[in-house]
Amino acid sequence: MKCSYCLKEIERGTGFAFVNRNGTTRYYCTNRCKKLNLDYNRKLRIRENKPTAAKA
Ligand SMILES: [Zn+2]
């Protein structure tokens, strides 16, 4: 399997598995990748929740 963040191949017996609330599982080669990916998702969610500025 591959790291969900950096897409590096994870050797068997290493890495982290993270199960989302919606049931999907993500794999990370290192704790750092896990943290970065979760932070990234959080930022995306914050951006989505912001009301869109009136562009048009
Ligand atoms: Zn990784």
PDB file of the backbone (N, CA, C, O) and the ligand in Angstrom, with CONECT records:
HET     ZN  A 101       1
ATOM      1  N   MET A   1       0.847  -1.199   0.000  1.00  0.00           N
ATOM      2  CA  MET A   1       0.000   0.000   0.000  1.00  0.00           C
ATOM      3  C   MET A   1       0.876   1.240   0.000  1.00  0.00           C
ATOM      4  O   MET A   1       2.070   1.187   0.295  1.00  0.00           O
ATOM      5  N   LYS A   2       0.244   2.361  -0.341  1.00  0.00           N
ATOM      6  CA  LYS A   2       0.995   3.601  -0.449  1.00  0.00           C
ATOM      7  C   LYS A   2       0.542   4.605   0.590  1.00  0.00           C
ATOM      8  O   LYS A   2      -0.606   4.591   1.034  1.00  0.00           O
ATOM      9  N   CYS A   3       1.458   5.470   0.968  1.00  0.00           N
ATOM     10  CA  CYS A   3       1.148   6.536   1.911  1.00  0.00           C
ATOM     11  C   CYS A   3       0.114   7.467   1.281  1.00  0.00           C
ATOM     12  O   CYS A   3       0.261   7.880   0.131  1.00  0.00           O
ATOM     13  N   SER A   4      -0.924   7.791   2.034  1.00  0.00           N
ATOM     14  CA  SER A   4      -1.991   8.630   1.501  1.00  0.00           C
ATOM     15  C   SER A   4      -1.536  10.070   1.307  1.00  0.00           C
ATOM     16  O   SER A   4      -2.192  10.842   0.607  1.00  0.00           O
ATOM     17  N   TYR A   5      -0.431  10.428   1.915  1.00  0.00           N
ATOM     18  CA  TYR A   5       0.028  11.807   1.813  1.00  0.00           C
ATOM     19  C   TYR A   5       1.137  11.972   0.774  1.00  0.00           C
ATOM     20  O   TYR A   5       0.996  12.758  -0.163  1.00  0.00           O
ATOM     21  N   CYS A   6       2.249  11.230   0.936  1.00  0.00           N
ATOM     22  CA  CYS A   6       3.386  11.414   0.031  1.00  0.00           C
ATOM     23  C   CYS A   6       3.431  10.346  -1.064  1.00  0.00           C
ATOM     24  O   CYS A   6       4.287  10.404  -1.947  1.00  0.00           O
ATOM     25  N   LEU A   7       2.509   9.367  -1.013  1.00  0.00           N
ATOM     26  CA  LEU A   7       2.361   8.330  -2.031  1.00  0.00           C
ATOM     27  C   LEU A   7       3.574   7.389  -2.109  1.00  0.00           C
ATOM     28  O   LEU A   7       3.742   6.658  -3.085  1.00  0.00           O
ATOM     29  N   LYS A   8       4.399   7.420  -1.081  1.00  0.00           N
ATOM     30  CA  LYS A   8       5.532   6.515  -1.015  1.00  0.00           C
ATOM     31  C   LYS A   8       5.036   5.120  -0.630  1.00  0.00           C
ATOM     32  O   LYS A   8       4.105   4.978   0.163  1.00  0.00           O
ATOM     33  N   GLU A   9       5.662   4.110  -1.192  1.00  0.00           N
ATOM     34  CA  GLU A   9       5.282   2.733  -0.866  1.00  0.00           C
ATOM     35  C   GLU A   9       5.642   2.436   0.593  1.00  0.00           C
ATOM     36  O   GLU A   9       6.765   2.683   1.032  1.00  0.00           O
ATOM     37  N   ILE A  10       4.672   1.906   1.327  1.00  0.00           N
ATOM     38  CA  ILE A  10       4.906   1.599   2.739  1.00  0.00           C
ATOM     39  C   ILE A  10       5.237   0.121   2.881  1.00  0.00           C
ATOM     40  O   ILE A  10       4.504  -0.739   2.392  1.00  0.00           O
ATOM     41  N   GLU A  11       6.337  -0.163   3.547  1.00  0.00           N
ATOM     42  CA  GLU A  11       6.713  -1.558   3.764  1.00  0.00           C
ATOM     43  C   GLU A  11       5.771  -2.195   4.774  1.00  0.00           C
ATOM     44  O   GLU A  11       5.276  -1.552   5.699  1.00  0.00           O
ATOM     45  N   ARG A  12       5.545  -3.492   4.556  1.00  0.00           N
ATOM     46  CA  ARG A  12       4.635  -4.201   5.443  1.00  0.00           C
ATOM     47  C   ARG A  12       5.163  -4.158   6.878  1.00  0.00           C
ATOM     48  O   ARG A  12       6.351  -4.375   7.116  1.00  0.00           O
ATOM     49  N   GLY A  13       4.291  -3.881   7.811  1.00  0.00           N
ATOM     50  CA  GLY A  13       4.707  -3.844   9.211  1.00  0.00           C
ATOM     51  C   GLY A  13       5.128  -2.457   9.668  1.00  0.00           C
ATOM     52  O   GLY A  13       5.406  -2.248  10.849  1.00  0.00           O
ATOM     53  N   THR A  14       5.177  -1.501   8.732  1.00  0.00           N
ATOM     54  CA  THR A  14       5.533  -0.141   9.105  1.00  0.00           C
ATOM     55  C   THR A  14       4.378   0.787   8.751  1.00  0.00           C
ATOM     56  O   THR A  14       3.437   0.395   8.061  1.00  0.00           O
ATOM     57  N   GLY A  15       4.464   1.999   9.225  1.00  0.00           N
ATOM     58  CA  GLY A  15       3.458   2.983   8.864  1.00  0.00           C
ATOM     59  C   GLY A  15       2.280   2.991   9.813  1.00  0.00           C
ATOM     60  O   GLY A  15       2.230   2.237  10.784  1.00  0.00           O
ATOM     61  N   PHE A  16       1.339   3.856   9.510  1.00  0.00           N
ATOM     62  CA  PHE A  16       0.182   4.045  10.359  1.00  0.00           C
ATOM     63  C   PHE A  16      -1.091   3.883   9.538  1.00  0.00           C
ATOM     64  O   PHE A  16      -1.161   4.324   8.390  1.00  0.00           O
ATOM     65  N   ALA A  17      -2.088   3.251  10.129  1.00  0.00           N
ATOM     66  CA  ALA A  17      -3.398   3.184   9.498  1.00  0.00           C
ATOM     67  C   ALA A  17      -4.324   4.117  10.250  1.00  0.00           C
ATOM     68  O   ALA A  17      -4.344   4.131  11.481  1.00  0.00           O
ATOM     69  N   PHE A  18      -5.087   4.893   9.509  1.00  0.00           N
ATOM     70  CA  PHE A  18      -6.000   5.844  10.131  1.00  0.00           C
ATOM     71  C   PHE A  18      -7.380   5.662   9.533  1.00  0.00           C
ATOM     72  O   PHE A  18      -7.557   5.798   8.322  1.00  0.00           O
ATOM     73  N   VAL A  19      -8.364   5.355  10.375  1.00  0.00           N
ATOM     74  CA  VAL A  19      -9.722   5.129   9.886  1.00  0.00           C
ATOM     75  C   VAL A  19     -10.531   6.403  10.079  1.00  0.00           C
ATOM     76  O   VAL A  19     -10.670   6.912  11.191  1.00  0.00           O
ATOM     77  N   ASN A  20     -11.053   6.899   8.981  1.00  0.00           N
ATOM     78  CA  ASN A  20     -11.872   8.098   9.032  1.00  0.00           C
ATOM     79  C   ASN A  20     -13.242   7.794   9.616  1.00  0.00           C
ATOM     80  O   ASN A  20     -13.641   6.636   9.739  1.00  0.00           O
ATOM     81  N   ARG A  21     -13.941   8.839   9.968  1.00  0.00           N
ATOM     82  CA  ARG A  21     -15.296   8.665  10.507  1.00  0.00           C
ATOM     83  C   ARG A  21     -16.228   8.064   9.476  1.00  0.00           C
ATOM     84  O   ARG A  21     -17.182   7.370   9.829  1.00  0.00           O
ATOM     85  N   ASN A  22     -15.963   8.325   8.194  1.00  0.00           N
ATOM     86  CA  ASN A  22     -16.841   7.790   7.151  1.00  0.00           C
ATOM     87  C   ASN A  22     -16.467   6.356   6.765  1.00  0.00           C
ATOM     88  O   ASN A  22     -17.048   5.799   5.834  1.00  0.00           O
ATOM     89  N   GLY A  23     -15.507   5.757   7.466  1.00  0.00           N
ATOM     90  CA  GLY A  23     -15.207   4.345   7.256  1.00  0.00           C
ATOM     91  C   GLY A  23     -14.049   4.076   6.327  1.00  0.00           C
ATOM     92  O   GLY A  23     -13.595   2.936   6.230  1.00  0.00           O
ATOM     93  N   THR A  24     -13.550   5.101   5.632  1.00  0.00           N
ATOM     94  CA  THR A  24     -12.419   4.886   4.737  1.00  0.00           C
ATOM     95  C   THR A  24     -11.126   4.838   5.543  1.00  0.00           C
ATOM     96  O   THR A  24     -10.976   5.536   6.546  1.00  0.00           O
ATOM     97  N   THR A  25     -10.205   4.012   5.093  1.00  0.00           N
ATOM     98  CA  THR A  25      -8.931   3.877   5.791  1.00  0.00           C
ATOM     99  C   THR A  25      -7.829   4.535   4.990  1.00  0.00           C
ATOM    100  O   THR A  25      -7.745   4.370   3.773  1.00  0.00           O
ATOM    101  N   ARG A  26      -6.989   5.279   5.677  1.00  0.00           N
ATOM    102  CA  ARG A  26      -5.834   5.894   5.033  1.00  0.00           C
ATOM    103  C   ARG A  26      -4.579   5.356   5.681  1.00  0.00           C
ATOM    104  O   ARG A  26      -4.566   5.030   6.868  1.00  0.00           O
ATOM    105  N   TYR A  27      -3.521   5.266   4.889  1.00  0.00           N
ATOM    106  CA  TYR A  27      -2.255   4.749   5.391  1.00  0.00           C
ATOM    107  C   TYR A  27      -1.195   5.826   5.275  1.00  0.00           C
ATOM    108  O   TYR A  27      -1.128   6.556   4.286  1.00  0.00           O
ATOM    109  N   TYR A  28      -0.377   5.908   6.296  1.00  0.00           N
ATOM    110  CA  TYR A  28       0.709   6.885   6.290  1.00  0.00           C
ATOM    111  C   TYR A  28       2.021   6.183   6.617  1.00  0.00           C
ATOM    112  O   TYR A  28       2.076   5.304   7.477  1.00  0.00           O
ATOM    113  N   CYS A  29       3.081   6.589   5.911  1.00  0.00           N
ATOM    114  CA  CYS A  29       4.380   5.945   6.120  1.00  0.00           C
ATOM    115  C   CYS A  29       4.985   6.406   7.441  1.00  0.00           C
ATOM    116  O   CYS A  29       5.689   5.644   8.103  1.00  0.00           O
ATOM    117  N   THR A  30       4.714   7.640   7.821  1.00  0.00           N
ATOM    118  CA  THR A  30       5.265   8.170   9.067  1.00  0.00           C
ATOM    119  C   THR A  30       4.197   8.967   9.791  1.00  0.00           C
ATOM    120  O   THR A  30       3.184   9.357   9.211  1.00  0.00           O
ATOM    121  N   ASN A  31       4.445   9.197  11.065  1.00  0.00           N
ATOM    122  CA  ASN A  31       3.532  10.011  11.858  1.00  0.00           C
ATOM    123  C   ASN A  31       3.476  11.432  11.307  1.00  0.00           C
ATOM    124  O   ASN A  31       2.461  12.119  11.416  1.00  0.00           O
ATOM    125  N   ARG A  32       4.593  11.856  10.712  1.00  0.00           N
ATOM    126  CA  ARG A  32       4.669  13.200  10.141  1.00  0.00           C
ATOM    127  C   ARG A  32       3.676  13.334   8.980  1.00  0.00           C
ATOM    128  O   ARG A  32       2.956  14.328   8.886  1.00  0.00           O
ATOM    129  N   CYS A  33       3.642  12.332   8.100  1.00  0.00           N
ATOM    130  CA  CYS A  33       2.722  12.357   6.970  1.00  0.00           C
ATOM    131  C   CYS A  33       1.285  12.386   7.472  1.00  0.00           C
ATOM    132  O   CYS A  33       0.448  13.106   6.926  1.00  0.00           O
ATOM    133  N   LYS A  34       1.001  11.617   8.494  1.00  0.00           N
ATOM    134  CA  LYS A  34      -0.341  11.575   9.058  1.00  0.00           C
ATOM    135  C   LYS A  34      -0.745  12.954   9.559  1.00  0.00           C
ATOM    136  O   LYS A  34      -1.841  13.437   9.275  1.00  0.00           O
ATOM    137  N   LYS A  35       0.159  13.584  10.311  1.00  0.00           N
ATOM    138  CA  LYS A  35      -0.134  14.893  10.887  1.00  0.00           C
ATOM    139  C   LYS A  35      -0.326  15.937   9.782  1.00  0.00           C
ATOM    140  O   LYS A  35      -1.269  16.728   9.822  1.00  0.00           O
ATOM    141  N   LEU A  36       0.574  15.929   8.802  1.00  0.00           N
ATOM    142  CA  LEU A  36       0.499  16.904   7.718  1.00  0.00           C
ATOM    143  C   LEU A  36      -0.792  16.731   6.929  1.00  0.00           C
ATOM    144  O   LEU A  36      -1.439  17.714   6.569  1.00  0.00           O
ATOM    145  N   ASN A  37      -1.166  15.487   6.660  1.00  0.00           N
ATOM    146  CA  ASN A  37      -2.367  15.236   5.882  1.00  0.00           C
ATOM    147  C   ASN A  37      -3.620  15.652   6.650  1.00  0.00           C
ATOM    148  O   ASN A  37      -4.555  16.207   6.073  1.00  0.00           O
ATOM    149  N   LEU A  38      -3.629  15.383   7.944  1.00  0.00           N
ATOM    150  CA  LEU A  38      -4.790  15.762   8.746  1.00  0.00           C
ATOM    151  C   LEU A  38      -4.883  17.275   8.858  1.00  0.00           C
ATOM    152  O   LEU A  38      -5.977  17.837   8.805  1.00  0.00           O
ATOM    153  N   ASP A  39      -3.740  17.937   9.013  1.00  0.00           N
ATOM    154  CA  ASP A  39      -3.730  19.401   9.055  1.00  0.00           C
ATOM    155  C   ASP A  39      -4.239  19.975   7.737  1.00  0.00           C
ATOM    156  O   ASP A  39      -5.001  20.942   7.719  1.00  0.00           O
ATOM    157  N   TYR A  40      -3.803  19.363   6.631  1.00  0.00           N
ATOM    158  CA  TYR A  40      -4.197  19.812   5.301  1.00  0.00           C
ATOM    159  C   TYR A  40      -5.709  19.679   5.130  1.00  0.00           C
ATOM    160  O   TYR A  40      -6.364  20.594   4.630  1.00  0.00           O
ATOM    161  N   ASN A  41      -6.258  18.543   5.543  1.00  0.00           N
ATOM    162  CA  ASN A  41      -7.697  18.337   5.441  1.00  0.00           C
ATOM    163  C   ASN A  41      -8.456  19.343   6.286  1.00  0.00           C
ATOM    164  O   ASN A  41      -9.517  19.827   5.894  1.00  0.00           O
ATOM    165  N   ARG A  42      -7.900  19.651   7.451  1.00  0.00           N
ATOM    166  CA  ARG A  42      -8.568  20.593   8.330  1.00  0.00           C
ATOM    167  C   ARG A  42      -8.609  21.972   7.689  1.00  0.00           C
ATOM    168  O   ARG A  42      -9.620  22.670   7.766  1.00  0.00           O
ATOM    169  N   LYS A  43      -7.507  22.361   7.056  1.00  0.00           N
ATOM    170  CA  LYS A  43      -7.461  23.666   6.395  1.00  0.00           C
ATOM    171  C   LYS A  43      -8.478  23.723   5.260  1.00  0.00           C
ATOM    172  O   LYS A  43      -9.157  24.732   5.071  1.00  0.00           O
ATOM    173  N   LEU A  44      -8.574  22.627   4.505  1.00  0.00           N
ATOM    174  CA  LEU A  44      -9.537  22.582   3.406  1.00  0.00           C
ATOM    175  C   LEU A  44     -10.942  22.777   3.939  1.00  0.00           C
ATOM    176  O   LEU A  44     -11.743  23.510   3.358  1.00  0.00           O
ATOM    177  N   ARG A  45     -11.236  22.117   5.045  1.00  0.00           N
ATOM    178  CA  ARG A  45     -12.578  22.181   5.601  1.00  0.00           C
ATOM    179  C   ARG A  45     -12.885  23.608   6.074  1.00  0.00           C
ATOM    180  O   ARG A  45     -13.991  24.114   5.885  1.00  0.00           O
ATOM    181  N   ILE A  46     -11.889  24.237   6.687  1.00  0.00           N
ATOM    182  CA  ILE A  46     -12.091  25.604   7.159  1.00  0.00           C
ATOM    183  C   ILE A  46     -12.395  26.514   5.970  1.00  0.00           C
ATOM    184  O   ILE A  46     -13.271  27.377   6.035  1.00  0.00           O
ATOM    185  N   ARG A  47     -11.649  26.301   4.881  1.00  0.00           N
ATOM    186  CA  ARG A  47     -11.845  27.134   3.699  1.00  0.00           C
ATOM    187  C   ARG A  47     -13.249  26.914   3.121  1.00  0.00           C
ATOM    188  O   ARG A  47     -13.917  27.858   2.698  1.00  0.00           O
ATOM    189  N   GLU A  48     -13.684  25.637   3.114  1.00  0.00           N
ATOM    190  CA  GLU A  48     -15.011  25.334   2.565  1.00  0.00           C
ATOM    191  C   GLU A  48     -16.120  25.969   3.378  1.00  0.00           C
ATOM    192  O   GLU A  48     -17.151  26.379   2.843  1.00  0.00           O
ATOM    193  N   ASN A  49     -15.889  26.045   4.694  1.00  0.00           N
ATOM    194  CA  ASN A  49     -16.927  26.574   5.561  1.00  0.00           C
ATOM    195  C   ASN A  49     -17.066  28.083   5.484  1.00  0.00           C
ATOM    196  O   ASN A  49     -18.097  28.651   5.842  1.00  0.00           O
ATOM    197  N   LYS A  50     -16.001  28.719   5.007  1.00  0.00           N
ATOM    198  CA  LYS A  50     -16.079  30.183   4.888  1.00  0.00           C
ATOM    199  C   LYS A  50     -17.063  30.570   3.803  1.00  0.00           C
ATOM    200  O   LYS A  50     -17.082  29.952   2.738  1.00  0.00           O
ATOM    201  N   PRO A  51     -17.864  31.561   4.048  1.00  0.00           N
ATOM    202  CA  PRO A  51     -18.774  32.040   2.979  1.00  0.00           C
ATOM    203  C   PRO A  51     -17.974  32.585   1.814  1.00  0.00           C
ATOM    204  O   PRO A  51     -17.005  33.317   2.014  1.00  0.00           O
ATOM    205  N   THR A  52     -18.362  32.241   0.619  1.00  0.00           N
ATOM    206  CA  THR A  52     -17.613  32.684  -0.551  1.00  0.00           C
ATOM    207  C   THR A  52     -17.797  34.178  -0.759  1.00  0.00           C
ATOM    208  O   THR A  52     -18.902  34.713  -0.662  1.00  0.00           O
ATOM    209  N   ALA A  53     -16.703  34.818  -1.042  1.00  0.00           N
ATOM    210  CA  ALA A  53     -16.749  36.256  -1.285  1.00  0.00           C
ATOM    211  C   ALA A  53     -17.486  36.531  -2.590  1.00  0.00           C
ATOM    212  O   ALA A  53     -17.401  35.762  -3.548  1.00  0.00           O
ATOM    213  N   ALA A  54     -18.194  37.618  -2.603  1.00  0.00           N
ATOM    214  CA  ALA A  54     -18.968  37.966  -3.797  1.00  0.00           C
ATOM    215  C   ALA A  54     -18.029  38.389  -4.919  1.00  0.00           C
ATOM    216  O   ALA A  54     -17.556  39.525  -4.968  1.00  0.00           O
ATOM    217  N   LYS A  55     -17.775  37.445  -5.814  1.00  0.00           N
ATOM    218  CA  LYS A  55     -16.849  37.766  -6.912  1.00  0.00           C
ATOM    219  C   LYS A  55     -17.618  38.346  -8.096  1.00  0.00           C
ATOM    220  O   LYS A  55     -17.183  39.318  -8.714  1.00  0.00           O
ATOM    221  N   ALA A  56     -18.744  37.751  -8.401  1.00  0.00           N
ATOM    222  CA  ALA A  56     -19.481  38.144  -9.591  1.00  0.00           C
ATOM    223  C   ALA A  56     -20.312  39.414  -9.333  1.00  0.00           C
ATOM    224  O   ALA A  56     -21.003  39.893 -10.232  1.00  0.00           O
TER     225      ALA A  56
HETATM  226 ZN    ZN A 101       4.273   9.467   3.640  1.00  0.00          ZN2+
END
